[in-house]
Amino acid sequence: MNDSRNRQKNRQQRLQTKQPFTLNLDREKFNKKRILIVDDIYTTGRTIRHAAKLLLDAGASEVTGLTLAHG
């Protein structure tokens, strides 16, 4: 999702973004796992929320986000 077009979106557009992620691994790999997502910058939180939803739906027991900077 490191697309330069995303940098041009305003807050409202970012909040309306649909699920940009898909899993390329078997869902079983995430079953009952605790997962940490690291994101470079927090703007609206949508990146972590989208990724967390996908992982939780795949069976992860817990997903935590860590952001390096706040935009």
LINPEMO-V531077 format. One record per pair of residues at least 4 apart in sequence whose C-alpha atoms are under 6 Angstrom apart, sorted by the first residue. I is the first residue (numbers start at 1). GAP is how many residues later the second one is. Records with the same first field share a line. If there is no record, write none. Layout:
# LINPEMO-V531077
I=GAP + GAP
This chain:
# LINPEMO-V531077
9=4
19=31
27=31
30=29 + 30
31=28 + 29
32=27 + 28 + 29
33=27 + 28
34=27 + 28 + 29
35=28
36=27 + 28 + 29
37=28
38=28 + 29
39=28
40=27 + 28
41=26 + 27 + 28 + 29
42=28 + 29
43=28
46=4
48=4
52=4 + 11
53=4
55=5
56=4
